């Protein structure tokens, strides 16, 4: 290899010596490229389960980043007890892991940069890239409030992420006349070995569901927990969403479709978490300092399905008007169309809307248009002109302007953030 390199260099020197340098003013560039070295090979450990859609999507984001890093060589290890002994002896340049207490010590002993994508404990010793759990809790409250509900419950499996989401949800509902009940997380899995079925009439969960004033909106901080609530409602013959509306987090494609009815869920932008985790690891392996705080990834959107497809408004005129708006949002309706459907005085309808949903009929139309647009941006690849038309906007320009003003970003940016922002 050295002989071949010297031969090439000699040929270049002869070429330069026999050519007028004014013809080749940039000949030093030729020598520069000859001297380049290929990128250093990096050995990366990926320590993560793949039993949930959330973790699956994180790994998709990591995979997207490494398309730009062909020198990275990956070893995937499932963090199960029989595999944990393998970690200590591994020689790796970096790690991305969904950290659990059982293997923190093994990872610290590696002496390599580690990026944590879990949010189980504030005492985690590694830099983290995680979902913005405060934003998730607020988004859940806004979605259930938009259904006209005044009674709310929140339930989660415990852990830091669940506690943060719960607090944010409750905080977002304070200051109004709302009933809020928090299910004690230590009771969620209590008594499973007892004589009664966990989801039966005598379970803690059943007693809590029975006691909630109806109709009620329940925020489950994790899709698996939401699935348990839906299963319990089905066993107890509690109607969903008429009596209980259920919203989860993670938008797990299997859970959301296997539950009865299909589960509405917040998409936490998990692919972006994986992408940014890989980017952070790249930075740490280059010798840069870790960030002082966890990198928080904003959730993408609520993906609405049948479990929250309800409208809890006592006033029949307001309920009929809102149903008309949601059924005809793509038709570009306005308040005059609404008054032709609900033959009442405009001022009367304005007042009743303010009393029961806290906004005007025009604001309700605008909200329905934006919600429809978000669903289309999240679930389709339709061009923006089609999204605008099917959301009831007169044209794409008007759609983009309203969306940016209300959401804080353009529709294109929203779609990119929802899927995966690679910029």
C-alpha positions in Angstrom: 0.0 0.0 0.0 2.9 2.4 0.9 4.7 1.6 -2.4 1.5 2.4 -4.4 1.0 5.7 -2.6 4.7 6.7 -3.2 4.3 5.8 -6.9 1.2 8.0 -7.2 2.9 10.9 -5.4 6.0 10.6 -7.7 3.7 10.8 -10.8 2.0 13.9 -9.5 5.4 15.6 -8.7 6.6 14.8 -12.3 3.4 16.2 -13.7 3.7 19.4 -11.8 7.4 19.8 -12.7 6.8 19.6 -16.4 3.7 21.8 -16.7 3.6 25.6 -16.5 2.3 26.4 -13.0 0.1 29.2 -14.4 -1.9 26.5 -16.2 -2.4 24.5 -12.9 -2.7 27.2 -10.2 -4.7 24.9 -8.0 -2.4 21.8 -8.2 -2.1 21.7 -4.4 -5.7 20.5 -4.4 -4.6 17.4 -6.2 -2.1 16.6 -3.4 -4.7 17.4 -0.7 -7.1 14.8 -2.0 -4.4 12.2 -2.3 -3.7 12.7 1.4 -7.3 12.3 2.7 -8.1 9.4 5.0 -11.4 7.4 5.1 -13.7 8.1 8.1 -12.8 6.1 11.2 -14.9 3.0 11.8 -17.3 3.4 14.8 -18.7 0.5 16.8 -22.1 1.5 18.2 -24.2 -0.5 20.7 -28.0 -0.2 20.5 -29.5 -1.4 23.7 -33.3 -1.3 23.4 -36.4 -3.5 23.3 -38.7 -3.4 20.3 -41.9 -4.5 21.9 -43.7 -1.1 21.5 -44.4 1.1 18.6 -42.7 4.0 20.5 -39.4 2.1 20.7 -39.7 0.8 17.2 -40.1 4.4 15.9 -37.1 5.6 17.9 -35.0 3.0 16.1 -36.4 4.1 12.8 -35.1 7.6 13.6 -31.7 6.2 14.5 -31.6 4.2 11.3 -32.4 7.3 9.3 -29.5 9.2 10.8 -27.0 6.4 10.2 -27.7 6.6 6.5 -25.3 9.6 6.7 -22.8 7.6 8.7 -21.8 4.5 6.8 -18.7 4.1 9.0 -21.0 3.3 12.0 -21.2 -0.5 12.6 -24.2 -1.4 14.9 -24.6 -4.2 17.4 -28.2 -4.6 18.6 -28.7 -6.2 22.0 -32.1 -6.7 23.7 -31.8 -5.7 27.4 -33.0 -8.9 28.9 -31.3 -10.6 31.9 -29.7 -13.3 29.8 -28.0 -10.7 27.6 -26.8 -8.1 30.2 -23.6 -10.0 31.0 -22.5 -9.4 27.4 -22.4 -5.6 27.9 -19.4 -5.5 30.3 -17.0 -7.1 27.8 -18.0 -5.2 24.7 -15.6 -2.7 23.0 -17.7 0.1 21.6 -17.3 3.7 20.7 -20.8 4.8 21.7 -24.2 3.6 23.0 -27.8 4.6 22.5 -30.1 2.9 25.1 -33.5 2.9 26.7 -32.0 3.0 30.1 -33.3 1.0 33.0 -31.7 0.7 36.5 -30.8 -2.9 35.9 -27.9 -2.1 33.6 -26.8 1.4 34.4 -23.6 0.2 36.1 -22.7 -2.0 33.1 -23.0 1.0 30.8 -21.0 3.3 33.0 -18.2 0.6 33.0 -17.9 0.7 29.3 -16.2 4.2 29.4 -17.9 5.2 26.1 -20.4 8.0 25.4 -24.0 6.9 26.2 -27.3 8.6 25.1 -30.4 7.7 27.0 -33.8 7.8 25.3 -35.8 6.9 28.4 -37.4 9.2 30.9 -37.9 6.9 33.9 -35.8 8.8 36.5 -34.3 12.2 37.1 -31.2 10.5 38.5 -30.2 9.0 35.1 -26.4 9.6 34.8 -26.4 10.0 31.0 -27.4 12.8 28.6 -31.0 12.2 27.4 -33.2 12.9 24.4 -36.8 12.4 25.4 -40.4 13.4 24.7 -41.5 16.8 26.1 -43.9 15.3 28.6 -45.2 18.6 29.8 -46.3 19.4 26.3 -47.9 16.0 26.0 -50.0 16.6 29.1 -51.1 20.0 27.9 -52.0 18.6 24.5 -54.1 15.8 26.1 -56.0 18.4 28.2 -56.7 20.6 25.2 -58.0 17.6 23.1 -60.4 16.4 25.8 -61.6 20.0 26.6 -62.4 20.4 22.9 -64.9 17.6 23.3 -66.9 19.8 25.6 -66.1 17.6 28.7 -66.0 18.9 32.2 -65.1 15.7 34.0 -61.7 14.2 33.7 -59.6 11.3 34.9 -55.9 10.5 34.4 -54.2 7.2 34.8 -50.6 6.0 34.3 -48.1 3.3 35.1 -45.9 5.5 37.3 -42.3 6.6 36.5 -41.0 10.1 35.8 -42.5 10.5 32.3 -46.0 9.4 33.5 -45.8 11.7 36.6 -44.8 14.7 34.5 -47.6 14.1 32.0 -50.1 13.7 34.8 -49.0 17.0 36.5 -49.1 18.9 33.3 -52.6 17.5 32.4 -54.0 18.5 35.8 -52.3 21.9 35.7 -53.8 22.6 32.3 -57.3 22.0 33.7 -57.0 24.1 36.8 -58.7 27.5 37.1 -62.0 26.2 35.7 -65.0 24.3 37.2 -63.7 20.8 36.3 -63.8 17.5 38.2 -60.4 15.8 38.1 -59.6 12.4 39.4 -56.1 10.9 39.4 -56.0 7.1 39.6 -53.3 5.9 42.1 -50.6 4.3 39.9 -49.7 1.8 42.7 -53.2 0.3 42.4 -53.1 -0.2 38.6 -51.4 -3.6 38.8 -52.4 -4.5 42.4 -54.1 -7.8 43.1 -53.5 -9.5 39.8 -52.7 -12.7 41.6 -55.9 -12.5 43.6 -59.1 -14.5 43.1 -60.8 -11.8 41.0 -59.8 -10.9 37.5 -57.8 -7.7 37.4 -60.3 -6.0 35.1 -63.4 -7.4 36.8 -66.1 -5.7 38.8 -64.1 -5.9 42.0 -60.8 -4.5 40.7 -59.4 -1.1 41.7 -59.7 0.1 38.1 -63.3 -1.0 37.9 -64.3 0.8 41.1 -62.6 4.0 39.9 -64.3 3.9 36.5 -67.7 3.3 38.1 -67.2 6.2 40.5 -66.3 8.8 37.8 -69.1 11.2 37.0 -70.2 10.7 33.4 -69.5 11.7 30.7 -65.8 11.8 31.4 -62.6 12.1 29.5 -59.7 9.8 30.6 -56.1 10.6 29.8 -53.9 7.5 29.9 -50.2 8.5 29.9 -49.2 5.4 28.0 -51.0 3.5 25.2 -50.8 0.1 27.0 -52.6 1.7 30.0 -55.2 3.2 27.7 -55.8 -0.3 26.3 -56.4 -1.6 29.8 -58.9 1.1 30.4 -60.7 0.2 27.2 -60.7 -3.5 28.0 -62.1 -2.8 31.5 -64.9 -0.6 30.0 -65.7 -3.4 27.6 -65.9 -5.9 30.4 -68.0 -3.6 32.6 -70.3 -2.6 29.7 -69.4 1.1 30.0 -70.0 2.8 26.6 -66.9 4.3 24.9 -66.9 7.1 23.9 -70.5 8.1 25.0 -69.8 7.7 28.7 -66.0 7.5 28.8 -63.6 9.0 26.2 -60.1 7.6 26.3 -56.9 9.2 25.0 -53.5 7.5 25.1 -49.9 8.4 24.2 -47.4 6.9 21.7 -49.8 6.3 18.8 -48.8 2.6 18.8 -50.2 1.2 15.5 -51.0 -2.2 16.9 -52.6 -1.0 20.2 -54.6 1.7 18.5 -56.1 -0.7 16.0 -56.6 -3.8 18.2 -58.4 -2.0 21.0 -62.2 -1.7 20.9 -63.0 0.9 19.9 -59.8 2.1 18.1 -57.7 4.3 20.4 -57.1 8.0 20.0 -53.5 8.8 20.9 -50.8 11.5 21.0 -48.0 10.9 18.5 -44.8 11.9 20.5 -42.6 12.3 17.5 -40.5 9.2 18.4 -38.6 9.0 15.2 -37.3 12.5 15.8 -36.2 11.4 19.3 -34.1 8.6 17.7 -32.7 10.9 15.0 -31.6 13.5 17.6 -30.2 10.8 19.9 -28.0 9.6 17.1 -26.9 13.2 16.3 -26.1 13.8 20.0 -24.0 10.6 20.1 -22.1 11.7 17.0 -21.3 14.9 18.8 -20.2 13.2 22.0 -17.9 10.8 20.1 -16.3 13.8 18.4 -15.3 15.0 21.9 -18.0 17.7 22.4 -19.5 18.4 25.8 -22.9 16.8 26.7 -25.8 19.3 27.1 -26.6 20.5 30.5 -30.3 19.5 30.2 -32.2 16.8 28.4 -33.1 17.5 24.8 -37.0 17.7 24.7 -38.8 16.7 21.5 -42.2 18.4 21.0 -45.1 15.9 20.4 -46.5 15.9 16.9 -50.3 15.8 17.2 -53.3 14.0 18.5 -54.3 11.2 16.1 -58.1 11.1 16.6 -59.9 7.8 16.4 -63.2 6.4 17.7 -62.3 6.3 21.4 -62.7 10.2 21.6 -65.3 10.6 18.8 -67.9 12.2 21.0 -69.3 15.6 21.9 -70.4 16.2 25.5 -72.5 19.4 25.2 -75.8 19.6 27.1 -77.4 22.3 25.0 -79.1 20.6 22.0 -78.7 23.6 19.7 -75.0 23.9 20.3 -74.5 20.1 20.0 -76.4 20.0 16.7 -74.4 23.0 15.4 -71.0 21.4 16.3 -72.0 18.1 14.8 -73.0 20.0 11.6 -69.7 21.8 11.6 -67.7 18.6 11.9 -69.7 16.8 9.3 -69.5 19.6 6.7 -66.1 21.2 7.5 -64.8 20.3 4.1 -67.6 22.2 2.4 -66.2 25.6 3.4 -69.2 26.4 5.6 -69.5 29.7 7.5 -71.8 31.0 10.3 -74.6 31.8 7.9 -74.7 28.2 6.8 -74.8 27.2 10.4 -77.8 29.5 11.1 -79.7 28.0 8.2 -79.2 24.6 9.7 -80.0 25.8 13.3 -82.9 28.3 12.8 -82.1 30.5 15.8 -81.0 34.1 16.3 -77.2 34.7 15.7 -76.8 36.5 19.1 -78.5 33.6 20.9 -76.3 31.0 19.2 -73.2 33.1 20.0 -74.1 33.3 23.7 -74.9 29.6 24.0 -71.6 28.7 22.4 -69.7 30.9 24.8 -71.5 29.3 27.7 -71.1 25.7 26.7 -67.8 25.5 24.8 -66.1 28.7 25.6 -65.7 30.0 22.0 -67.8 31.4 19.2 -69.3 29.5 16.3 -66.8 31.0 14.0 -63.9 29.9 16.3 -65.5 26.4 16.4 -65.5 26.3 12.5 -61.9 27.4 12.5 -60.9 24.8 15.1 -62.6 22.0 13.1 -60.8 23.1 10.0 -57.4 23.1 11.7 -58.1 19.7 13.3 -59.1 18.2 10.0 -55.9 19.7 8.4 -53.7 18.2 11.1 -55.3 14.7 10.6 -54.6 14.9 6.8 -51.1 16.2 7.3 -50.4 13.4 9.8 -52.0 10.5 7.9 -51.6 11.3 4.2 -49.1 12.5 1.7 -51.7 14.7 0.0 -50.4 18.0 -1.5 -51.1 21.1 0.5 -53.7 22.3 -2.0 -55.7 19.2 -1.4 -55.3 19.4 2.3 -56.5 23.0 2.2 -59.6 22.1 0.1 -60.6 19.0 2.2 -60.2 21.1 5.4 -62.6 23.8 4.2 -60.2 26.6 3.3 -60.9 28.6 0.2 -57.3 28.3 -1.1 -53.8 27.1 -0.1 -52.6 30.6 0.7 -55.4 31.2 3.2 -54.8 27.8 4.7 -51.1 28.4 5.2 -51.7 31.8 6.8 -54.3 30.6 9.3 -52.4 27.5 10.1 -49.2 29.4 10.8 -51.0 31.9 12.9 -52.8 29.3 15.0 -50.3 26.5 15.2 -47.1 28.5 15.2 -45.5 26.9 12.2 -46.3 26.3 8.5 -48.2 23.1 7.4 -45.1 21.9 5.7 -43.0 22.3 8.9 -45.8 20.6 10.9 -45.8 17.6 8.6 -42.0 17.3 8.7 -42.0 17.4 12.4 -44.7 14.8 12.6 -42.8 12.4 10.2 -39.2 13.2 10.9 -37.4 16.5 10.5 -33.9 15.8 9.1 -32.7 19.3 8.8 
